[in-house]
């Protein structure tokens, strides 16, 4: 029996939408989702826009509580959600943003400062690091976010569409670092639209469709089923 | 997030935000002094010159009140939308939501240091006799800090659910401003039977006590202070409890 870190049992999550004044409607982002995350695996999650992927990551990371069902932590685990604009405030310098980002992900200030040089080095920002973030290009911001998150070692790392950032050279570099992290036993849950990224990185895959898991298991099999369905819809 | 990290982050972010806020302006840090100075000037011109009815030492009386009031009102007003404004960040990290109002409270308290220093400089130059009773000032400031925090957290906790309350809070603050005896002595203006009601408002009592120690060379009303400190502490615990209970709900409703 592999080592379970966390399980979801019949988890549902809905958002309240106010139409006008006092009338409300609900949107069910997740309806009924159950699965487990095992130690050391890389679980890829595929699905169309609005399938509930981001909501799922927020539930796993504890940012949201489910309306139905439960998220069970089998032991004390730290979970971090890697999203690319982590705590970024446009007026602050890249340096301050990097420190703040690392602290938001759970580092103390001393630890954040200790890793700061490595983060700046990895993000390839050099002297621009002193400028306010609002002067950065989209790619530069994304690189900084990625660099901060890659310095973290949570028990479960959640990655939301992060590998498509920067230019080709940076993309290659970030994919390589990601792979190294996964090889060294990092547990990762990985959301992506890019099939080839899921195929090359993940050890297991799940297909999320309008709030339910359509299938989960072998990467090839799941991607095949997902693509078949997409083709049918497009026809 | 560990408590220690939380505290470090809070201080770092507050400091960084203060720096940004001020870097937008040509006069930079000077605004921390000029801003309270200007509002003091307005009150001086209106009440000290035009509406001066010959009351002795009216200007120090007035400035004592307005300085402490503005600390309270700005804190509560700015903090009330703080959790709502933190929606971007709270969607990305599991951060305790009490972080957002605390940030506002800290930065307003920092700015108050400048206003307070100005007030003390003014009092010394006026001149008001410095007395041993000034030693009670840190105590009064600490009590006001508790009261500011309690009300600010309470407002911040509720506003995300009913955003409309922001307008109500604004109006209530205006009402309380007129009822706190900022530009009139409560003892002389308000009927004795209404005074107890007026002093239910901790700001009215605090302002009166600030004046006692700074202007009238007397010790504060210890029993009254004890009451409002207890009341403030109970409200503070309640507000923190509310935010703590709703902590995970805010990301979904904001």
Interface residues (C-beta under 8 A of the other chain):
Chain A: X13 X15 X16 X58 X61 X62 X63 X64 X65 X79 X81 X83 X85 X86 X87 X89 X91 X92 X96 X99 X100 X103 X104 X105 X106 X107 X108 X109
Chain B: X1 X2 X4 X5 X8 X9 X12 X13 X16 X17 X20 X23 X24 X89 X90 X91 X92 X93 X94 X95 X248 X249 X251 X252 X253
